[in-house]
């Protein structure tokens, strides 16, 4: 089978490592608490009306 031959090459192994690293990063980001990822935003009258100062 062609894919088995490809993944037995050095390039194929590098591709597998790259895919595994991307999946690991996706899992790490997906398991982070959402509250820690987004800062708290406070609405002020200046922000609502568009005044800069």
C-alpha positions as CSV (number, residue, x, y, z in Angstrom):
1,X,0.0,0.0,0.0
2,X,1.3,3.5,-0.9
3,X,0.6,5.2,2.5
4,X,2.5,2.4,4.4
5,X,5.5,3.0,2.1
6,X,5.3,6.7,2.6
7,X,5.2,6.6,6.4
8,X,8.2,4.3,6.5
9,X,10.3,7.0,4.9
10,X,12.1,9.8,6.8
11,X,9.7,12.3,5.4
12,X,6.7,10.2,6.3
13,X,7.9,9.9,9.9
14,X,8.4,13.6,10.1
15,X,4.9,14.1,8.8
16,X,3.5,11.8,11.5
17,X,5.5,13.7,14.2
18,X,4.2,17.0,12.9
19,X,0.6,15.7,12.9
20,X,1.0,14.4,16.5
21,X,2.4,17.7,17.7
22,X,-0.5,19.6,16.2
23,X,-3.0,17.3,17.8
24,X,-1.2,17.7,21.2
25,X,-1.3,21.5,20.9
26,X,-5.0,21.3,20.0
27,X,-5.7,19.2,23.1
28,X,-3.7,21.5,25.3
29,X,-5.6,24.5,24.0
30,X,-9.0,22.8,24.2
31,X,-8.5,21.8,27.9
32,X,-7.5,25.3,29.0
33,X,-10.1,27.1,31.1
34,X,-11.9,29.7,29.0
35,X,-11.9,32.3,31.8
36,X,-8.1,32.3,31.9
37,X,-7.9,32.7,28.1
38,X,-10.2,35.8,27.9
39,X,-9.4,38.9,30.0
40,X,-12.3,40.6,31.8
41,X,-13.7,43.6,29.8
42,X,-15.4,46.4,31.7
43,X,-17.7,48.7,29.7
44,X,-17.4,52.3,30.6
45,X,-19.3,55.3,29.3
46,X,-16.2,56.5,27.4
47,X,-16.0,53.2,25.6
48,X,-19.7,53.1,24.8
49,X,-19.8,56.7,23.4
50,X,-16.4,56.5,21.7
51,X,-14.7,59.2,23.7
52,X,-11.0,58.9,23.9
53,X,-10.3,61.3,26.8
